[in-house]
């Protein structure tokens, strides 16, 4: 079933996936930015030894953060299964795209990664519309190289 928004038609399942992904991303950003747990995670990311010195139990926090990452990866896989057929290699293309998005946004910047993902998505969508869909990865690598030449630490690095 499709839904019409502003004159464009979208598959309902893709809108559900998009909405859930945006909500999960914003919830994670809010957790990392506005809670004590988020402050501890950010401290652990910046300096594990420094985090231990201020009383953060890194031996407990490390597995919790790893588990949260695995849970989010599982949610992402579940969302992808609503749009694409399930196969053993279904996540392979997204690994390279994730590396490009993280590098674009700047290592250590969660909001930068989210914005980098939107920038890369827009470049790919418009690039494939005006050129050939077979050039998608070329466009992705071109944006990556351009950003690294101009801002080696990423677009939104601190």
N, C-alpha and C positions, 0 to 999 in steps of 0.2 A: 504494500500500500504506500502511496506517495502523498506528500504534504506540499502544498504550495505556499511559499513565503516570498513576498515582494516580486511576484512574477516568475520565480524559479521553482522548479519541482525537485524535491529531495525525498529519498527513500526514508520511511519512518524509522527503520532500524538504525540508519546512519545518523539521524538526528539524536536518537537515544544515546548512541555511542559517543557522539560529540558532546552532548550535554553532560553525560556522566564523567567523561574525561576532563572537561573543564571544571566541573565541581570537585573532582578528586584533586586536581592540580591546585585549585584555589584553597581547598581545605589543608593540603599539605603545606602550602606557603604560609597560611595563617598559623598553623601549628608551629612551624619553624620560627616564625617571626614574633609571635605574641604570647607564647607559653614558656614556662620555666623549662619544660622538657626540650623545647626548641632551642632555648639558650644553651642548654647543656650539650645538645647535638652540635650546635655551631661551634662551641668551645672545643669539643672533641675533634671536629674537622680541622680547626685552625692549629691546635697544638694539643696532642694527647697528653703529653707530660704536664703542660700547663693546666689542663682540665683536671688531672689527678691532684695537682698541687692545691687547687681551690676546693677539693672535696668531692669531685664528681667520680662516681664509681664506674670507671671505664670498662671494667671487666663485665659489668651488667649491661651498660649502655650499648657497647659494641654489638652483642648478639640481638638486642632489641631493635637497633637500627637496621641491622642486616635482615632480620625477620620482617620488618616493615617494608624494606626494599623488595624482598621476595614476594610478599603479599601484594604489593603494587604491581609487580611483574605478572603475577597470576591474574589480577584484575584486568590488566592490559590484554593478556592472552584471551581471557574470557570475552572481553569486548570485541577483540578482533574476530573471534569465532562467530560473532553475530553478523559479521559482514563478509568474511571469507571462509572458504572451506578449511577444515582442520587438516594439517599435514605436518610431518616431523620438521620440515624446514620452513614453516610459515613465518617464523620470526627473524629469519636470516637477513632479509633486506632492511629490516628495521634497526638492526645492530649498527650498520654503517651510518644510517641516517641519524641515529641517536648520538654517535660519536661526533658527527658534523654539528648537530644541534648544541651539544655540550661545549664544543670548541667555539662555535659562534657566540654563544651566550657568555662565555667566560667561565673557566673552571672555578667552582665554589660559589657561583651566583645562581641561586634557584630561579629567581625572577628573570635573570638574564637568559637562562636556558629556555624558559617558557616563551619569552619574547623572541629568542633565536629560532625556536620551532615555528612560531607564526611567520617570521620573516622568510625562513626557508620554504615553508609551505606556500606562501604567496609567490615567491620566485619560481618555484616548481610549477605551480598552477598556471601562472601567466606565461611562463616560458614554454610550457607544453601546449598552451593554447595558441601562441603566436609562432611557434616553431614546430618541432616534431616530438611526439611523446617518447620516442626512443632516445631523446637527448636529456631525459630527466636527470640521470646521474652525472652527466657532463655539466649540467647547470648547477647541481649541488656542489660538485667539486670546484667549479668556477667561483661560486660564492664563497666557499671555504678559503680558497687561495686568495681571493681579493681581500677578504676580511683579515686574514693572517698577514698579508702584506701591509695593510693600513694600520691595523690594531693587533699586534701579535698576541696579546693576552685575551682577545675576544672583544666583542662589541660592548658588553656591559660589565667588564671586569673592573674591580675596584682598584 
